[in-house]
Amino acid sequence: MGRLRFLTAGESHGPALAATIEGVPAELLLTADQIALDLARRQRGYGRGARSTSIEQDRAEILAGVRYGLTLGSPILLLIRNRDWENWTRVMAVEPLTDEGAAELARLVEAGDKRATPITRLRAGHADLAGATKYGFDDVRNVLERASARETAARVAAGAVARALLASLDIDVWSHTVEVGGVAMDPTRATRTREDAESSPLRCLDPEAETLMVARIDEAREAGDTVGGIFEVVARGVPMGLGSHVHWDRRLDGALAGAVASIPIVKGVEFGLGFAQTRFLGSAVQDVIQGRDAGGGWLRATNNAGGLEGGISNGQPIVVRGAVKPISTLPRPLPSADLVTGQPVEKAHYERSDISVVPATGVVAEAMVCLTLADFVLDKFGGDSMAELLANAAHYGARVAGRGAARLEGAGAPATATSAAPATATSAAPAESE
């Protein structure tokens, strides 16, 4: 990332998670309530476990970079406290162990306390073995605490800041679930509004498919197993011209792919028609350019490219899909091996697990898309203040509209998390125009 950078810190069962965001222009309206909307959305979804649904009630505190509800142009610091920390104060203590502390932990281990017992039974599909080997640990807890998906709460908080910036330019980002456990939505049955989907169990636009998805999750739960799926993120209002064709690391599609693939459970990313276009002839998948509209924007017959051509946004909605693997921590653990002895063990370590997290992963992907788009917006338009950013964007929009390119409509009221109409490019054949 260039103009906009962010870092997260914290462990799953530590005192808190934190995010630092640098590069946000001054005078952007930002409140903790705005951030809370996305944090709550991340915790919902049928198939989630007890920690997400009852233990944690995430809310980010803004500790720096904001005064009177407006950003200052300085780094923004967000803190999300872990409510479960009170049950882990001995095991996850920061200060060095005293002799008394070590003796107490030894007594807990002898008594069979699972939290205090070092983890050596490796879990396939996690960072356990690779991480412990890389850093030389003999207790997998040192790896799994940071590799945990709990870290994504900090990403969502940072993404909410980027969402607020994008909303000032009328750019809206939203995700929905398109497949769970092999059950896929049918675009012709996508009858739900965005608001209705947000309040549904899996945030799916197809109610018939969602009923079958829920049943598939129930089947997996009864079997002590987990299921994966596919989410789709759609970004509307993105101006033509973000990114570049001139270098590999300036391509917007490459940055978006890397951002979404960085989510721990995501194992595949595609844009627009994606992998499905390999089954068609080239003449069937290209997005025919139909000319200009009255406002100077370019019209297309389809959006199979997902709003990206040559590494540059082309003015159409950006459509990104991610493949979510089945959760690796199984209620009925698989056989494994011991990190220290190297010998086979009957069962891998088990602490707690969700059954399905596809809707929540979609919210995390929204955050990563927002952060990436905000970075490219700032790279394109610059500005140390929101007034300067908006003026630069408006000037660019007027210029390209005069040449017939897609125009930027200009600054508008910030969009909410549930304000826009549903958007999807999901299709088994070349997609129709949006």
C-alpha positions as CSV (number, residue, x, y, z in Angstrom):
1,M,0.0,0.0,0.0
2,G,1.2,3.6,-0.7
3,R,-0.7,6.6,0.5
4,L,-2.9,4.7,2.9
5,R,-1.3,2.2,5.3
6,F,-2.6,0.2,8.1
7,L,-1.2,-2.3,10.7
8,T,-3.0,-4.5,13.2
9,A,-1.7,-5.8,16.5
10,G,-3.0,-8.2,19.2
11,E,-3.6,-11.8,20.0
12,S,-6.9,-13.7,20.0
13,H,-7.0,-14.1,23.8
14,G,-4.8,-11.1,24.6
15,P,-6.2,-7.9,26.2
16,A,-7.1,-6.2,23.0
17,L,-6.7,-5.9,19.2
18,A,-5.5,-2.6,17.7
19,A,-5.3,-1.0,14.3
20,T,-3.3,2.0,13.1
21,I,-4.3,3.7,9.9
22,E,-2.0,6.3,8.4
23,G,-2.7,8.6,5.4
24,V,-6.4,9.5,6.0
25,P,-6.9,13.1,5.0
26,A,-7.9,15.7,7.6
27,E,-11.6,16.6,8.2
28,L,-13.2,13.3,7.4
29,L,-16.2,12.7,9.6
30,L,-15.5,9.6,11.7
31,T,-17.2,8.2,14.8
32,A,-17.1,5.0,16.8
33,D,-20.7,4.4,15.9
34,Q,-19.8,4.2,12.2
35,I,-17.1,1.6,12.9
36,A,-19.5,-0.4,15.1
37,L,-21.8,-1.1,12.2
38,D,-19.3,-3.2,10.4
39,L,-17.9,-4.8,13.5
40,A,-21.4,-6.1,14.3
41,R,-21.9,-7.3,10.8
42,R,-18.7,-9.4,11.0
43,Q,-20.0,-11.2,14.1
44,R,-23.3,-12.3,12.6
45,G,-24.1,-15.2,10.4
46,Y,-25.7,-18.7,10.8
47,G,-23.1,-21.2,11.8
48,R,-21.0,-19.0,14.0
49,G,-19.7,-20.2,17.4
50,A,-20.3,-18.9,20.9
51,R,-17.4,-16.4,21.0
52,S,-18.7,-14.4,18.0
53,T,-22.4,-14.6,19.0
54,S,-22.3,-14.2,22.8
55,I,-18.8,-13.7,24.3
56,E,-17.4,-10.8,22.3
57,Q,-19.4,-7.7,21.5
58,D,-16.9,-5.8,19.5
59,R,-16.6,-2.0,19.6
60,A,-13.6,0.0,18.6
61,E,-12.4,2.9,20.7
62,I,-10.8,5.8,18.7
63,L,-7.7,6.7,20.7
64,A,-5.9,9.0,18.3
65,G,-6.2,10.9,15.1
66,V,-9.7,12.3,15.6
67,R,-10.9,15.4,17.3
68,Y,-14.6,16.4,17.6
69,G,-15.5,13.7,15.1
70,L,-13.1,14.9,12.4
71,T,-9.9,13.3,11.4
72,L,-6.7,15.3,11.9
73,G,-4.6,13.9,9.1
74,S,-2.4,12.1,11.7
75,P,-2.4,8.4,12.3
76,I,-5.6,7.0,13.6
77,L,-5.4,4.4,16.5
78,L,-8.3,2.0,17.1
79,L,-8.6,-0.4,20.1
80,I,-11.0,-3.3,20.3
81,R,-10.9,-4.9,23.8
82,N,-11.3,-8.7,24.1
83,R,-13.9,-9.5,26.6
84,D,-12.6,-13.1,26.8
85,W,-9.3,-11.8,28.1
86,E,-10.5,-12.1,31.7
87,N,-10.4,-15.9,31.3
88,W,-6.8,-15.9,29.9
89,T,-4.9,-13.5,32.1
90,R,-2.5,-16.2,33.5
91,V,-2.0,-18.0,30.2
92,M,-1.5,-14.9,28.0
93,A,0.3,-12.6,30.5
94,V,2.7,-10.1,29.0
95,E,5.2,-9.8,31.9
96,P,7.9,-12.4,32.4
97,L,6.9,-15.4,34.5
98,T,8.0,-15.3,38.1
99,D,8.9,-18.5,39.9
100,E,5.5,-18.4,41.6
101,G,3.7,-17.8,38.3
102,A,5.5,-20.8,36.7
103,A,4.6,-23.0,39.6
104,E,1.0,-21.9,39.4
105,L,0.9,-22.7,35.7
106,A,2.5,-26.1,36.4
107,R,-0.2,-26.9,38.9
108,L,-2.9,-25.9,36.4
109,V,-1.4,-28.2,33.8
110,E,-1.2,-31.1,36.3
111,A,-4.9,-30.5,37.1
112,G,-5.8,-30.8,33.5
113,D,-6.4,-27.1,32.7
114,K,-6.6,-27.0,28.9
115,R,-5.8,-23.3,28.6
116,A,-2.6,-23.6,30.6
117,T,-1.4,-26.8,28.9
118,P,1.1,-26.2,26.0
119,I,-0.3,-27.1,22.6
120,T,1.7,-29.6,20.7
121,R,-1.0,-31.6,18.8
122,L,-0.9,-29.9,15.4
123,R,-4.0,-28.9,13.4
124,A,-3.9,-29.5,9.7
125,G,-5.0,-26.4,7.6
126,H,-3.7,-23.9,10.2
127,A,-0.4,-22.2,10.6
128,D,0.5,-24.5,13.5
129,L,3.3,-26.6,12.0
130,A,4.7,-24.0,9.6
131,G,4.6,-21.2,12.1
132,A,6.1,-23.1,15.0
133,T,8.9,-24.4,12.7
134,K,9.6,-21.0,11.3
135,Y,9.9,-19.3,14.7
136,G,11.3,-22.2,16.7
137,F,8.4,-22.5,19.1
138,D,7.6,-25.7,21.1
139,D,4.1,-24.4,22.0
140,V,1.7,-23.8,19.1
141,R,-0.2,-21.2,21.3
142,N,2.5,-18.7,20.2
143,V,1.4,-19.1,16.6
144,L,-2.4,-19.7,16.8
145,E,-3.0,-16.6,18.9
146,R,-1.9,-14.3,16.1
147,A,-2.9,-16.5,13.2
148,S,-6.5,-16.7,14.5
149,A,-9.3,-15.2,12.5
150,R,-9.9,-13.0,15.5
151,E,-7.3,-10.6,14.0
152,T,-9.8,-9.7,11.2
153,A,-11.9,-7.7,13.7
154,A,-9.1,-5.1,13.6
155,R,-9.1,-5.2,9.8
156,V,-12.8,-4.6,9.7
157,A,-12.4,-1.6,12.0
158,A,-9.7,-0.1,9.8
159,G,-11.9,-0.9,6.7
160,A,-14.7,1.1,8.2
161,V,-12.4,4.2,8.2
162,A,-11.7,3.6,4.5
163,R,-15.4,3.1,3.9
164,A,-16.1,6.5,5.3
165,L,-13.5,8.1,2.9
166,L,-14.9,6.2,-0.1
167,A,-18.5,7.2,0.8
168,S,-17.5,10.9,0.5
169,L,-16.9,10.1,-3.2
170,D,-20.1,8.1,-3.6
171,I,-18.2,4.8,-3.7
172,D,-20.2,2.0,-2.1
173,V,-18.9,-1.5,-1.2
174,W,-21.1,-4.4,-0.2
175,S,-20.9,-8.2,-0.1
176,H,-23.3,-11.1,-0.1
177,T,-23.1,-14.9,0.1
178,V,-23.4,-16.7,-3.2
179,E,-22.6,-20.3,-2.1
180,V,-22.3,-22.4,1.1
181,G,-21.4,-26.1,1.2
182,G,-21.9,-26.6,-2.5
183,V,-25.4,-24.9,-2.5
184,A,-25.3,-21.9,-4.8
185,M,-27.7,-19.0,-5.2
186,D,-29.6,-18.6,-8.4
187,P,-29.3,-15.0,-9.7
188,T,-32.8,-15.3,-11.2
189,R,-34.2,-15.9,-7.7
190,A,-32.2,-13.0,-6.1
191,T,-35.4,-11.3,-4.9
192,R,-34.2,-9.8,-1.6
193,T,-33.3,-6.2,-1.2
194,R,-30.0,-5.4,0.3
195,E,-31.7,-4.5,3.6
196,D,-33.6,-7.8,3.7
197,A,-30.4,-9.7,2.9
198,E,-28.5,-7.9,5.8
199,S,-31.1,-9.3,8.3
200,S,-31.2,-12.8,6.9
201,P,-29.2,-15.7,8.4
202,L,-26.5,-15.8,5.7
203,R,-26.9,-12.5,3.9
204,C,-28.0,-14.3,0.7
205,L,-30.1,-12.5,-1.9
206,D,-31.8,-15.9,-2.9
207,P,-34.1,-17.0,0.0
208,E,-34.7,-20.5,-1.5
209,A,-30.9,-21.2,-1.8
210,E,-30.4,-19.8,1.7
211,T,-32.8,-22.3,3.2
212,L,-30.8,-25.1,1.7
213,M,-27.5,-23.5,2.8
214,V,-28.8,-23.4,6.4
215,A,-29.7,-27.1,6.2
216,R,-26.2,-27.9,4.9
217,I,-24.6,-26.1,7.8
218,D,-26.9,-28.1,10.2
219,E,-25.8,-31.3,8.6
220,A,-22.1,-30.4,9.0
221,R,-22.7,-29.5,12.7
222,E,-24.4,-32.8,13.4
223,A,-21.4,-34.6,11.7
224,G,-18.8,-32.6,13.7
225,D,-17.6,-31.0,10.5
226,T,-17.4,-27.6,8.7
227,V,-18.4,-26.1,5.4
228,G,-16.9,-23.4,3.1
229,G,-18.5,-21.3,0.4
230,I,-18.2,-18.2,-1.8
231,F,-18.8,-14.5,-1.2
232,E,-19.1,-11.7,-3.7
233,V,-18.0,-8.1,-3.1
234,V,-19.4,-5.4,-5.4
235,A,-17.9,-1.8,-5.4
236,R,-20.2,0.7,-7.1
237,G,-19.3,4.3,-8.1
238,V,-15.6,3.6,-8.6
239,P,-14.3,6.1,-11.2
240,M,-12.5,5.0,-14.3
241,G,-8.7,5.4,-14.0
242,L,-7.7,3.9,-10.6
243,G,-4.6,1.7,-10.9
244,S,-2.3,1.5,-13.9
245,H,-1.1,-0.8,-16.7
246,V,2.5,0.4,-16.6
247,H,3.9,-1.7,-13.7
248,W,2.8,-4.9,-12.1
249,D,2.6,-3.4,-8.6
250,R,0.4,-0.5,-9.7
251,R,-2.3,-2.8,-11.1
252,L,-5.6,-2.4,-9.2
253,D,-6.7,-6.0,-9.8
254,G,-3.4,-7.4,-8.5
255,A,-3.7,-5.3,-5.3
256,L,-7.3,-6.3,-4.8
257,A,-6.5,-10.0,-5.3
258,G,-3.7,-9.8,-2.8
259,A,-5.8,-8.0,-0.3
260,V,-8.7,-10.5,-0.4
261,A,-6.3,-13.5,-0.6
262,S,-4.6,-12.3,2.6
263,I,-7.7,-13.2,4.6
264,P,-6.6,-16.4,6.3
265,I,-9.5,-18.7,5.2
266,V,-9.7,-17.4,1.5
267,K,-8.1,-19.8,-1.0
268,G,-9.2,-18.4,-4.3
269,V,-10.1,-14.9,-5.8
270,E,-11.7,-14.1,-9.1
271,F,-13.1,-10.9,-10.8
272,G,-16.3,-10.6,-12.8
273,L,-17.0,-13.9,-14.7
274,G,-13.7,-15.2,-13.4
275,F,-12.8,-18.8,-14.0
276,A,-16.1,-19.5,-15.7
277,Q,-15.0,-17.5,-18.8
278,T,-12.4,-20.2,-19.6
279,R,-15.4,-22.3,-20.8
280,F,-16.5,-19.7,-23.4
281,L,-15.1,-18.3,-26.7
282,G,-13.5,-14.9,-26.5
283,S,-16.3,-13.4,-28.5
284,A,-18.7,-14.3,-25.8
285,V,-17.0,-12.9,-22.8
286,Q,-15.6,-9.5,-23.9
287,D,-17.6,-6.5,-22.6
288,V,-18.8,-4.8,-25.8
289,I,-18.4,-1.0,-25.7
290,Q,-21.6,0.6,-26.8
291,G,-20.7,4.2,-26.9
292,R,-21.2,7.2,-24.5
293,D,-24.3,8.2,-22.5
294,A,-25.6,11.7,-22.1
295,G,-23.3,12.4,-19.2
296,G,-20.1,11.3,-21.0
297,G,-19.8,7.9,-19.4
298,W,-19.1,4.7,-21.5
299,L,-21.9,2.1,-21.9
300,R,-21.1,-1.7,-21.9
301,A,-23.3,-4.6,-22.8
302,T,-21.9,-6.8,-20.0
303,N,-19.5,-6.6,-17.0
304,N,-17.7,-9.9,-17.3
305,A,-14.4,-8.2,-16.6
306,G,-15.7,-7.2,-13.2
307,G,-14.9,-3.5,-13.7
308,L,-11.2,-4.0,-14.3
309,E,-9.2,-3.9,-17.6
310,G,-5.5,-3.7,-17.9
311,G,-5.1,-3.3,-14.2
312,I,-7.3,-0.1,-14.2
313,S,-10.8,0.5,-13.1
314,N,-13.0,1.0,-16.2
315,G,-16.0,2.7,-14.5
316,Q,-18.2,-0.3,-14.1
317,P,-18.9,-2.0,-10.8
318,I,-15.9,-3.9,-9.5
319,V,-17.0,-7.5,-8.7
320,V,-14.6,-9.6,-6.6
321,R,-15.4,-13.1,-5.4
322,G,-13.5,-15.2,-2.8
323,A,-13.5,-18.9,-2.1
324,V,-13.8,-19.7,1.6
325,K,-12.3,-23.1,2.5
326,P,-14.1,-25.2,5.2
327,I,-12.9,-24.1,8.7
328,S,-9.8,-26.1,9.6
329,T,-10.6,-26.5,13.3
330,L,-13.1,-29.5,13.4
331,P,-15.4,-30.3,16.3
332,R,-14.4,-33.9,15.6
333,P,-10.7,-33.5,15.2
334,L,-8.7,-35.4,12.6
335,P,-5.7,-37.6,13.4
336,S,-2.4,-35.6,13.6
337,A,1.1,-35.6,15.0
338,D,2.8,-34.1,18.0
339,L,5.1,-31.0,17.4
340,V,7.7,-32.0,20.0
341,T,7.8,-35.8,19.7
342,G,7.0,-36.0,16.0
343,Q,4.8,-39.0,16.7
344,P,1.2,-39.6,15.5
345,V,-1.6,-38.7,17.8
346,E,-5.2,-39.8,17.7
347,K,-6.7,-36.3,17.6
348,A,-5.5,-32.8,16.7
349,H,-5.9,-30.0,19.2
350,Y,-9.4,-28.5,19.5
351,E,-10.4,-25.4,21.4
352,R,-13.6,-24.0,19.7
353,S,-14.9,-23.7,16.2
354,D,-17.5,-22.1,14.0
355,I,-19.2,-24.3,11.4
356,S,-19.4,-21.7,8.6
357,V,-18.1,-18.2,8.3
358,V,-18.9,-17.2,4.7
359,P,-21.0,-14.1,5.5
360,A,-18.5,-12.9,8.0
361,T,-15.6,-13.4,5.6
362,G,-17.5,-11.3,3.1
363,V,-17.5,-8.5,5.6
364,V,-13.8,-8.8,6.1
365,A,-13.3,-8.8,2.3
366,E,-15.4,-5.6,2.1
367,A,-12.9,-4.1,4.5
368,M,-9.9,-5.2,2.5
369,V,-11.5,-3.9,-0.7
370,C,-12.3,-0.6,1.0
371,L,-8.8,-0.2,2.2
372,T,-7.3,-1.0,-1.2
373,L,-9.7,1.3,-3.1
374,A,-9.0,4.1,-0.6
375,D,-5.3,3.7,-1.1
376,F,-5.7,3.9,-4.9
377,V,-8.1,6.9,-4.6
378,L,-5.5,8.8,-2.6
379,D,-2.8,7.8,-5.0
380,K,-4.9,9.2,-7.9
381,F,-6.3,12.3,-6.4
382,G,-4.1,13.2,-3.4
383,G,-5.0,15.8,-0.9
384,D,-4.1,16.5,2.7
385,S,-7.7,17.4,3.6
386,M,-11.0,16.1,2.4
387,A,-11.8,19.4,0.8
388,E,-8.6,19.1,-1.3
389,L,-9.3,15.5,-2.2
390,L,-12.9,16.2,-3.3
391,A,-11.8,19.2,-5.3
392,N,-9.1,17.1,-7.1
393,A,-11.6,14.3,-7.8
394,A,-14.2,16.7,-9.1
395,H,-11.7,18.3,-11.4
396,Y,-10.6,14.9,-12.8
397,G,-14.2,13.9,-13.2
398,A,-15.0,17.0,-15.2
399,R,-11.9,16.5,-17.4
400,V,-12.5,12.9,-18.3
401,A,-16.2,13.5,-18.9
402,G,-15.3,16.1,-21.4
403,R,-13.3,13.5,-23.3
404,G,-16.2,11.0,-23.1
405,A,-14.7,8.8,-20.3
406,A,-16.6,7.6,-17.3
407,R,-17.1,10.6,-15.0
408,L,-17.1,10.9,-11.3
409,E,-20.4,12.2,-10.0
410,G,-18.7,14.2,-7.2
411,A,-19.0,14.4,-3.5
412,G,-22.3,13.3,-1.9
413,A,-23.8,12.2,1.3
414,P,-21.9,9.3,2.9
415,A,-23.5,5.9,2.1
416,T,-24.5,3.7,5.0
417,A,-23.8,0.0,5.3
418,T,-27.3,-0.9,4.1
419,S,-28.4,2.0,1.9
420,A,-27.8,0.9,-1.7
421,A,-29.7,-1.6,-3.9
422,P,-28.3,-5.2,-4.2
423,A,-25.7,-5.7,-6.8
424,T,-24.4,-9.0,-8.2
425,A,-22.6,-10.2,-11.3
426,T,-22.8,-13.9,-10.3
427,S,-23.6,-16.0,-13.4
428,A,-22.8,-19.4,-14.9
429,A,-22.7,-17.6,-18.3
430,P,-21.5,-14.2,-19.5
431,A,-23.1,-11.7,-17.1
432,E,-25.7,-9.2,-18.3
433,S,-25.0,-5.5,-18.0
434,E,-25.6,-3.9,-14.6
